[in-house]
Amino acid sequence: MNQEKLKKITLVIIGVGCEVKAIFTFGSAGAGGMGEVILNVALAAVWAAWGGICFALVWTPMAADKFVDLFYWKREYLKAPPEKISRIKGLIKREQCDEAIAEIEELLKRKPFLPEPYLLLVEIYEKNVGGKQRASELIEAYFRHSEIREAPENVEMLMLYADICREQNRNADAIFLLQHELNKRYYSVPEKNLLHNRLDAIL
């Protein structure tokens, strides 16, 4: 048994003991006079608090992860497995684009809209002849997704989208998406300045 697991088991045992002690102490609160009642209630509260602290130390990390999953963004979606990304970048460097696309799509099946591999997929299409339209469609689909949150790749995709739209005489599309993203709060000041500069250049 590893040390972390042993610590959790110990905390659970102590926590249960504290809560049981709190129940018995509170249950005996009415056996004496007013002073003893107040004392027993106070002691019961202390025991209950100690038990709560023990349980919190065991379960809070798990609860925090659940909170993030439900209300913000699954942390596992923020980063792709480094070994996968290294392999994909190696395939791209060797110009084995079909193999790289297959690897990326397999990764995105499990974790859709993962920023880093998604950007790599967009860049592969954008650099290939006739692939700019597909790259543009992928970027639009990415930013339409409701779970998109902050990632450095977001700005890179927006800048690339603006370039593609300029080449295709679709400035209105670029303006719309840039303005839409600038209304979001999670971009840093330098990122917003960069996006504002690109938007001003289009306008």
C-alpha positions in Angstrom: 0.0 0.0 0.0 1.5 3.4 -1.0 1.9 6.2 1.4 -0.8 8.4 -0.2 -3.4 5.7 0.1 -2.5 4.9 3.7 -2.8 8.6 4.6 -6.3 8.8 3.1 -7.4 5.6 4.9 -6.1 7.1 8.2 -7.9 10.4 7.6 -11.1 8.6 6.9 -10.8 6.5 10.1 -10.1 9.6 12.1 -12.9 11.5 10.4 -15.4 8.8 11.1 -14.2 8.6 14.8 -14.7 12.4 15.1 -18.2 12.3 13.7 -19.2 9.4 15.9 -17.8 11.3 18.9 -19.7 14.4 17.8 -23.0 12.5 17.6 -22.6 10.9 21.1 -21.5 14.2 22.6 -24.4 16.1 21.1 -26.8 13.2 22.2 -25.7 13.7 25.8 -26.2 17.4 25.7 -29.5 17.4 27.4 -28.4 15.2 30.4 -27.1 18.0 32.6 -27.8 21.7 33.4 -27.7 24.6 30.9 -24.0 25.1 31.3 -23.3 21.5 30.5 -25.7 21.5 27.6 -23.8 24.5 26.0 -20.5 22.8 26.7 -21.5 19.5 25.1 -23.0 21.3 22.0 -19.8 23.2 21.6 -17.7 20.1 21.9 -19.9 18.3 19.5 -19.4 21.1 17.0 -15.6 20.9 17.4 -15.6 17.1 16.9 -17.8 17.5 13.8 -15.5 20.2 12.5 -12.4 18.0 12.9 -14.2 15.2 11.2 -15.2 17.5 8.3 -11.6 18.6 7.9 -10.4 15.0 7.7 -13.0 14.2 5.0 -12.2 17.5 3.2 -8.5 16.5 3.0 -9.4 13.2 1.5 -12.2 14.3 -0.9 -11.5 17.9 -1.8 -9.2 17.2 -4.8 -11.8 14.9 -6.3 -14.6 17.4 -5.6 -12.5 20.2 -7.2 -12.0 18.2 -10.3 -15.7 17.5 -10.5 -16.5 21.2 -10.1 -14.1 22.1 -12.9 -15.5 19.4 -15.1 -19.1 20.5 -14.6 -18.8 24.3 -14.6 -15.6 25.3 -16.4 -13.4 23.1 -18.5 -12.1 19.5 -18.3 -8.5 19.9 -17.4 -7.7 16.7 -19.4 -8.7 18.6 -22.5 -6.2 21.4 -22.0 -3.2 19.3 -23.0 -2.6 16.5 -25.5 -0.4 13.6 -24.5 3.2 14.9 -25.2 4.3 11.7 -26.8 1.4 11.8 -29.3 2.1 15.4 -30.2 5.8 14.7 -30.7 5.0 11.8 -33.0 2.5 13.9 -35.0 5.0 16.8 -35.4 7.6 14.3 -36.5 5.3 13.0 -39.2 4.5 16.6 -40.4 8.2 17.4 -40.5 8.8 14.4 -42.7 5.9 15.5 -44.9 3.9 12.4 -44.1 0.7 14.5 -43.9 -1.8 11.7 -44.4 -0.4 9.7 -41.5 -0.3 12.9 -39.3 -4.0 13.6 -40.1 -4.9 10.1 -39.2 -3.1 10.3 -35.9 -4.7 13.7 -35.1 -8.2 12.5 -36.0 -7.8 9.5 -33.8 -6.7 11.7 -30.9 -9.6 14.1 -31.5 -12.1 11.2 -31.5 -11.4 10.8 -27.8 -11.0 14.4 -27.0 -12.8 16.6 -29.5 -11.5 20.2 -30.0 -8.2 19.6 -28.1 -6.4 22.8 -29.0 -2.9 21.7 -29.8 -3.6 18.8 -32.2 -6.6 20.8 -33.6 -4.2 23.6 -34.6 -1.8 21.1 -36.1 -4.6 19.7 -38.2 -5.6 23.2 -39.4 -2.0 24.0 -40.3 -1.6 20.8 -42.4 -4.7 21.7 -44.4 -3.8 25.3 -44.7 -0.4 24.6 -46.2 -1.6 22.1 -48.7 -2.9 23.1 -52.1 -6.7 23.5 -52.0 -6.8 22.9 -48.3 -7.4 26.5 -47.2 -11.2 26.1 -47.4 -11.1 23.0 -45.2 -8.8 24.8 -42.7 -11.2 27.7 -42.6 -14.2 25.3 -41.9 -12.3 23.6 -39.1 -11.5 26.9 -37.4 -15.2 28.0 -37.7 -16.3 24.7 -36.2 -13.8 25.0 -33.4 -15.0 28.5 -32.3 -18.6 27.5 -32.6 -18.1 24.8 -30.0 -19.6 25.7 -26.6 -16.8 24.2 -24.5 -13.9 26.2 -26.0 -11.8 27.9 -23.3 -8.5 29.8 -23.2 -5.6 28.3 -24.9 -2.6 29.9 -26.8 -3.6 28.0 -29.9 -6.9 30.0 -30.1 -5.1 33.2 -31.0 -2.9 31.3 -33.6 -6.1 29.9 -35.2 -7.8 33.3 -35.3 -4.8 34.9 -36.9 -4.6 32.1 -39.5 -8.3 32.5 -40.1 -7.9 36.2 -40.8 -5.2 35.5 -43.3 -7.3 32.9 -45.1 -10.3 35.2 -45.2 -8.2 38.0 -46.6 -6.9 35.7 -49.4 -10.5 34.6 -50.2 -12.0 38.1 -50.0 -14.0 37.1 -47.0 -13.1 40.0 -44.7 -16.7 40.1 -43.2 -16.3 36.6 -41.9 -12.9 37.4 -40.3 -14.4 40.6 -38.7 -17.3 38.7 -37.3 -15.2 36.0 -35.7 -12.6 38.3 -34.3 -15.2 40.6 -32.8 -17.0 37.6 -31.3 -13.9 36.3 -29.6 -12.8 39.7 -28.4 -16.1 39.8 -26.4 -14.9 36.8 -24.3 -13.1 37.5 -21.0 -10.4 34.9 -21.0 -8.0 36.4 -23.5 -5.0 38.1 -21.9 -4.3 41.8 -22.6 -1.4 41.1 -25.0 -3.6 38.6 -26.8 -6.5 41.1 -27.1 -4.1 43.7 -28.3 -2.9 41.4 -31.0 -6.4 40.5 -32.1 -7.5 44.2 -32.0 -4.5 45.1 -34.3 -5.5 42.4 -36.8 -9.1 43.5 -36.7 -8.1 47.2 -37.2 -5.9 46.1 -40.2 -8.9 44.4 -41.8 -11.3 47.3 -41.1 
